[in-house]
Amino acid sequence: MKLRWSPTSPFVRKVVVLMKEKGIENIIEKEKSNPLSKDDRAATPNPLGQIPCLITDEGASIYDSPVIMEYLDVECDGPDMLPRNGAARWTVLTRQALADGMIASMVVCFVESLKKPERQSGGIVAHNKAIVFNGIAGLEKDVADFDGDIDVGTISVAVALAFADQTFPDDDWRGDCPALAAWFDDFNQRPSMTDTVLMDAREFK
Ligand SMILES: N[C@@H](CCC(=O)N[C@@H](CS)C(=O)NCC(=O)O)C(=O)O
């Protein structure tokens, strides 16, 4: 199997954290693809041009990050990362959806930051930043139910919070969300997280 990959993408990071937590990193080859490169996007066998994109041994392309994570969970060895049915499945998937929405809003803020200052939209940034911080407030209410679980939901939340620290370094969410902060600061020390710290996309060639 091959993963179209970049060290700058939080969506890719979700997949790599899951691979590490399942202990299956050695069976997946990583192929570098810079999401800011037109040629790399064209070479990715996902009509959307986006990464992560997994290419199976049979040559099938699988995207996007939630689909790849479920595929790897079902098809590969290692601890289960997503309940197959029941109420817990919908809780975990909804948690992942919240984290993914927060990440998508931060990607919008990042793309705005690439524009010349006079072309940046303060309104777009403010709107998307509010989405992220509303998400963080929602997670503060939910964190007591995480129960020490390592699954696609908590992995996505951890990656989103790490990306929030990178995207909004001057905004302290920990003061208002002490329970979430304690959970994240613990999860963030897992080798799957410390080994996958994102590089700034502006510095990636
Ligand atoms: N919903 C997708 C989002 C993937 C995504 O937005 N990837 C970005 C990198 S962080 C990308 O490839 N962007 C290039 C583009 O959209 O042209 C997922 O969960 O995998």
PDBQT file of the ligand as one rigid body, heavy atoms in Angstrom, charges set to zero:
ROOT
HETATM    1  N1  LIG A 301     -11.804  16.001   3.538  1.00  0.00    +0.000 N 
HETATM    2  C1  LIG A 301     -10.464  15.695   3.135  1.00  0.00    +0.000 C 
HETATM    3  C2  LIG A 301      -9.646  16.994   3.108  1.00  0.00    +0.000 C 
HETATM    4  C3  LIG A 301      -8.253  16.798   2.525  1.00  0.00    +0.000 C 
HETATM    5  C4  LIG A 301      -7.564  18.122   2.241  1.00  0.00    +0.000 C 
HETATM    6  O1  LIG A 301      -8.150  19.216   2.288  1.00  0.00    +0.000 OA
HETATM    7  N2  LIG A 301      -6.268  18.021   1.962  1.00  0.00    +0.000 N 
HETATM    8  C5  LIG A 301      -5.490  19.209   1.630  1.00  0.00    +0.000 C 
HETATM    9  C6  LIG A 301      -4.154  19.184   2.365  1.00  0.00    +0.000 C 
HETATM   10  S1  LIG A 301      -4.392  19.548   4.083  1.00  0.00    +0.000 SA
HETATM   11  C7  LIG A 301      -5.176  19.198   0.141  1.00  0.00    +0.000 C 
HETATM   12  O2  LIG A 301      -4.800  18.182  -0.419  1.00  0.00    +0.000 OA
HETATM   13  N3  LIG A 301      -5.346  20.355  -0.511  1.00  0.00    +0.000 N 
HETATM   14  C8  LIG A 301      -5.014  20.530  -1.904  1.00  0.00    +0.000 C 
HETATM   15  C9  LIG A 301      -6.187  21.052  -2.682  1.00  0.00    +0.000 C 
HETATM   16  O3  LIG A 301      -7.296  21.119  -2.133  1.00  0.00    +0.000 OA
HETATM   17  O4  LIG A 301      -5.980  21.400  -3.842  1.00  0.00    +0.000 OA
HETATM   18  C10 LIG A 301      -9.854  14.648   4.081  1.00  0.00    +0.000 C 
HETATM   19  O5  LIG A 301     -10.363  14.485   5.198  1.00  0.00    +0.000 OA
HETATM   20  O6  LIG A 301      -8.916  13.945   3.685  1.00  0.00    +0.000 OA
ENDROOT
TORSDOF 0
